[in-house]
Amino acid sequence: MRVDWPTLDVLTPEERGDLLATQPENQWFERKSLSVGVEVFAKALIGLANAEGGLVVVGVSNGTLQDLSHSDRRINELRRAPQTHCSPPPRVHFHALEAQMNDKRFELLAAEVLPGSTLHETTGGECYLRTGDSTSKLSATQREELAYDRGAAQYEARPMTGVHAADLDTDQLADFRSALGSALDDERLLHARSLLTQDGTVNIAGYLLLAPEPGILMPHAHVRVLRYASTNPGTGSRQTLMEDGDVRIEGPIPRVISQATELLESWVPKRRALRRDGRFGPVDLVPRDAWLEGLVNAVVHRSYSMAGDHIRVSIFPDRIEVESPGRFPGIVDLNRPTQIPRYARNPRIARVCNDLGFTQEKGEGIKRIFDEMAAYGLVEPQYQQTSGSVRLTLLGVTRITPAVAATLPTGAERALQSLRAARRPMGTGDIAEAIGLARPATLKALKALRGLGEVDWHGKSPKDPRATWALPDSRDLL
């Protein structure tokens, strides 16, 4: 069971006590002891406000509850923390919370933090971000980049003029209420996830999640699934798009994810491999959990403010590509994709998709994609960033064995992955730039790969400045 205010509000004191004492902390829930300092408490509020919002409960320590009923001064200090220790003050709703453990009653303090509309920091200028189950201090560079990205992140909070709770899809609302296990009425339910403005207008996030047909006002908010007959999409008369291979999926986000998943399950090509039952037979080209995570990430984290583009999922005989509008937030290093910190461009959409079970709450989506591909024995996923989009490529190509990889020079595997992602010949300098190595080190890695037959060299002489490296023409990618 999740820990949030709608859930706690309807539980009995006994149920609250058990839940708060045992539930692990996550992206949206943090517990603090009665002795927590106001500065530390303020950092927790800031971290949540800069991320996706959440709940901080004071009076829980090491699986036991602590009573605040005789700590009026302490409670008042904590309630003032947003104004006294945060700049600007985050939006926080405080609730007195009654819980019970071992037949004893306790009064706790719950701070319900809403996603911030701007960047928040301490009055001393320190900035924090909630990632997974921890709150991290950002460097000066990260803070600047987060401040830049934060403006775009709040597009989902803008009101959809003229749209109110009564205009939303009743079935989607029912599914949402069931997922939360809440008896709240529609307006309180939507307010609990910051999907309504203060005057009761549905915001963009609420509209995309729960409107019957969001495409009426936001025609770019859809997923287009494309299936090709060849590894090269081609152009014009040579285009290899299959006759029935172009489907546009529209509707509220939960329906889009479900229908796109169903279509991909029927379209993803198969390859012959050892199955989990110990027999050889047809299995998905790439693991379902990898492409599904990529699809959900694209829908949840795309830039909906980019009205001229949509999400594309392209299925080729040798790979799956997922491209979504909007770049990664500034606080990323594409050379270390598994270390990209969790940052939701659309925190409200991300929270509701977690409520509905489409996402997990560990902030490990990218790492999970890498783990699934590795478990399948396939090469690492490839992330590429253009001026306005992010593309994830999942290749159905087996990776070099660990024993062989251990003998290769630094950067060899990355050089091979770069060629696979580019799907065209590349010069030594281009590859060096792509993998972040000096040219001599890159050349050494490429020569080692050539010796294994993993790449071919094409040039007129050893010093040909126009020489290129490419994957072997005869390589069977399936």
Secondary structure, DSSP 8 states (H G I E B T S, - for coil): ---SHHHHHHS-HHHHHHHHHHS--BTTEEEE-TT--HHHHHHHHHHHHHTT-EEEEESEETTEE---TT-HHHHHHHHHHHHHSEES---EEEEEEEEEETTEEEEEEEEEE---SS--EETTS--EEEETTEEEE--HHHHHHHHHHHHHHGGGGSEEEEEEGGGS-HHHHHHHHHHHT----HHHHHHHTT-B-TTSEEEHHHHHHH-S-GGGT-TT--EEEEEESSSS---GGG--EEEEEEEEE-SSHHHHHHHHHHHHHHHS-EEEEE-TTSSEEEEESS-HHHHHHHHHHHHHHS-TT-TT--EEEEE-SSEEEEEEES---SS--TTSGGG-----SSHHHHHHHHHTTSS-SSS-HHHHHHHHHHHTTB---EEEE-SSEEEEEEE--B---HHHHTTS-TTHHHHHHHHHHHTS-B-HHHHHHHHT--HHHHHHHHHHHHHTTS-EEE-SSTT-TT-EEE--TT----
